[in-house]
Amino acid sequence: MTVLYGWGPMFGAPSPSPYVIKCDMQLQMLGVNFTRAIADLERVPKHKAPYVEDDGRIIEDSTFIRLYFEEKLGDDLDEGLTLEQRGMAWGLERMLEDRLSMIMAHERWLVDANFDKGPRQFFQGVPEPQQSALCKDVREQLHTMMVRHGIGRHSREERMMLAERDISAIAAVLGDKPYLFGDTPKAVDASAFGVLASCATQFFETPLTGLVREHTNLMRYLERIEWRFFGESVWPAMAA
């Protein structure tokens, strides 16, 4: 039995986490028969989602989950790509996940209005005044992490300049192809969909939305993937 732990549709996207979206899509691409359940972050050592339980074994982190199932099934999500294309795909994935997703998270968690509308929902089960204190502590920790990463040292205008270059690069690589490297989705398409869908949602007030939506090919790309892989939500409801 295989169970993917994460969260279902929130904030106008298939999950509040681009990494849960990525993992969900890649498991489907690999043909894994799995169910979905709400994550309990205290249950796993890394305290983050997604994680997968496969016949009693816990695998954490979307990249390691992909590698685990590729090895188990003898499959390869990048089958058909040349060595050069594999290098390009990995570079695009790292750009999306190590920078653009950080900019997206900064917009959600450290912009007051966006935090109050979105991530604060994760703390609804905590009574006041503990809820306010917990939210303050979590946001301060995130801000410290962002500064150490480097993205938090930039102004918002500078972060959007970087985001525009990242998003335009993905649009340029996509061109008029159905997927980033041709007619079939590869591993990087799951990363791209997760991050770009999280940026493009109109749930939050952020310049990221317009930066994605101004590229017609990216919007068609997101619609194509959502229809194919996320046409019906099968996640259980998340309790407060």
C-alpha positions in Angstrom: 0.0 0.0 0.0 1.3 3.4 -1.0 0.1 6.7 0.6 1.1 10.2 -0.4 0.9 12.6 2.6 0.4 16.3 1.9 -2.6 18.6 1.4 -5.2 19.0 -1.2 -6.6 22.0 -3.1 -6.1 25.4 -1.3 -5.4 28.9 -2.4 -6.6 28.3 -6.0 -4.1 25.5 -6.6 -4.1 21.7 -6.4 -2.2 22.0 -3.1 -0.8 24.8 -1.0 2.6 23.2 -1.6 4.3 23.1 -5.0 6.2 20.1 -3.8 3.1 18.1 -3.0 1.8 19.0 -6.4 5.0 17.8 -8.0 5.1 14.5 -6.1 1.4 13.8 -6.9 2.0 14.4 -10.6 5.2 12.3 -10.7 3.6 9.4 -8.9 0.8 9.5 -11.5 3.3 9.7 -14.3 5.1 6.6 -12.9 1.8 4.7 -12.7 2.0 4.2 -9.0 -1.3 3.0 -7.4 -1.5 5.3 -4.4 -4.0 7.0 -2.0 -3.7 10.5 -0.5 -3.8 11.5 3.2 -3.3 14.7 5.2 0.2 15.1 6.4 1.2 15.0 10.1 4.5 16.8 10.1 5.3 15.6 13.7 5.3 12.1 12.5 8.3 12.3 10.2 12.0 13.3 11.0 12.2 16.2 8.4 8.9 17.7 9.6 7.8 18.6 6.0 5.6 17.3 3.2 5.3 15.6 0.9 6.3 12.3 2.3 5.2 8.8 1.2 4.6 5.6 3.1 5.2 2.6 0.8 4.6 -0.8 2.4 5.6 0.6 5.8 8.6 2.5 4.6 8.7 6.3 4.9 10.3 8.3 2.1 10.6 12.1 2.6 11.2 14.9 0.1 9.8 15.0 -3.4 13.1 14.4 -5.2 14.0 11.3 -3.1 10.4 10.0 -3.5 10.9 10.2 -7.3 14.3 8.5 -7.2 12.9 5.8 -4.9 10.0 4.8 -7.2 12.1 5.1 -10.3 14.5 2.6 -8.8 11.7 0.4 -7.4 9.8 0.3 -10.7 12.8 0.3 -13.1 11.3 3.4 -14.7 12.8 6.8 -15.7 10.7 9.9 -15.9 13.3 11.5 -18.2 13.4 8.6 -20.6 14.1 9.8 -24.2 16.0 12.9 -23.1 19.6 13.3 -24.2 22.4 13.9 -21.7 22.3 17.6 -22.6 18.5 17.7 -22.1 18.8 15.9 -18.8 21.3 18.6 -17.6 19.0 21.4 -18.8 16.0 19.8 -17.1 17.8 19.5 -13.8 19.0 23.1 -14.1 15.4 24.3 -14.7 14.2 22.3 -11.8 16.7 23.8 -9.5 15.9 27.3 -10.7 12.2 26.7 -10.1 12.5 25.1 -6.7 15.5 26.8 -5.2 14.7 30.4 -6.2 11.3 31.0 -7.8 9.5 28.9 -5.1 11.3 30.9 -2.4 10.1 34.2 -3.9 6.6 32.7 -4.0 6.8 31.6 -0.3 8.1 35.1 0.6 5.0 36.6 -1.0 2.7 34.3 0.9 4.2 34.2 4.3 5.9 37.6 4.8 3.5 39.9 3.1 1.0 40.7 5.9 -2.2 40.7 3.8 -1.3 37.5 2.0 -0.4 35.7 5.2 -3.7 36.7 6.9 -5.7 35.5 3.9 -3.8 32.3 3.3 -1.2 30.6 5.6 -2.9 31.8 8.8 -5.5 29.2 8.0 -3.0 26.5 9.0 -3.2 27.8 12.6 -6.9 28.1 13.0 -7.0 25.3 15.5 -4.8 27.2 17.9 -6.7 29.4 20.4 -5.8 33.0 21.0 -3.5 34.4 22.2 -1.3 31.4 21.4 -2.3 31.6 17.8 -0.9 35.1 17.3 2.3 34.3 19.2 2.8 31.1 17.1 2.2 32.9 13.8 4.7 35.6 14.8 7.3 33.1 15.8 6.9 31.0 12.6 7.1 34.1 10.4 10.2 35.4 12.2 11.9 32.0 11.7 11.0 32.1 8.0 12.3 35.6 7.6 15.6 34.5 9.2 15.8 31.6 6.9 15.0 33.8 3.9 17.8 36.2 4.8 20.3 33.4 5.3 19.2 32.0 1.9 19.8 35.4 0.4 16.4 36.0 -1.2 15.3 37.9 1.9 18.1 40.4 1.5 16.5 41.8 -1.7 13.8 44.4 -2.0 10.4 43.2 -3.3 11.2 45.0 -6.6 14.5 43.1 -6.9 12.8 39.8 -6.1 10.3 40.4 -8.9 13.1 41.2 -11.3 14.6 37.8 -10.6 11.2 36.1 -10.8 10.5 37.7 -14.2 13.7 36.3 -15.6 13.0 32.8 -14.2 9.4 32.8 -15.5 10.4 34.2 -18.9 13.2 31.5 -19.2 10.6 28.8 -18.6 8.3 30.3 -21.2 11.1 30.5 -23.7 12.1 26.9 -23.2 8.4 25.8 -23.6 7.8 27.7 -26.8 4.9 26.2 -28.6 5.6 22.6 -27.4 3.0 20.8 -25.3 5.6 20.2 -22.6 9.0 21.5 -21.8 10.9 18.8 -23.8 8.3 17.7 -26.3 5.1 15.9 -26.6 5.2 14.0 -23.3 5.7 15.3 -19.8 9.0 14.7 -18.0 10.0 15.0 -14.4 10.7 18.8 -14.7 7.2 19.4 -15.9 5.9 18.4 -12.5 8.3 20.8 -10.8 7.3 23.6 -13.3 3.6 23.0 -12.9 3.8 23.0 -9.1 5.8 26.2 -8.8 4.1 28.1 -11.7 0.6 27.2 -10.6 1.5 28.4 -7.1 2.7 31.7 -8.6 -0.2 32.1 -11.0 -3.0 31.7 -8.6 -5.2 34.8 -8.2 -5.9 34.0 -4.6 -3.1 36.2 -3.4 -2.2 39.8 -4.2 1.2 39.5 -5.7 3.0 40.6 -8.9 3.9 37.0 -9.5 0.4 36.3 -10.8 0.8 38.8 -13.7 4.3 37.6 -14.4 3.0 34.1 -15.2 -0.3 35.1 -16.8 1.3 37.4 -19.3 2.7 34.4 -21.1 0.0 32.8 -23.1 2.0 29.6 -23.7 2.5 29.1 -19.9 -1.2 29.5 -19.2 -2.1 26.9 -21.8 0.6 24.7 -20.4 -0.8 25.0 -16.9 -4.4 24.3 -18.1 -3.2 21.3 -20.1 -1.5 19.7 -17.1 -4.2 20.6 -14.6 -6.8 18.9 -16.9 -4.7 15.8 -17.4 -3.5 15.3 -13.8 -5.7 17.3 -11.5 -9.1 17.3 -13.1 -10.7 15.8 -10.0 -9.6 16.3 -6.4 -9.3 13.1 -4.5 -7.7 14.6 -1.3 -9.5 14.3 2.0 -10.6 17.5 3.8 -8.0 19.1 6.0 -9.2 19.6 9.6 -8.3 22.8 11.4 
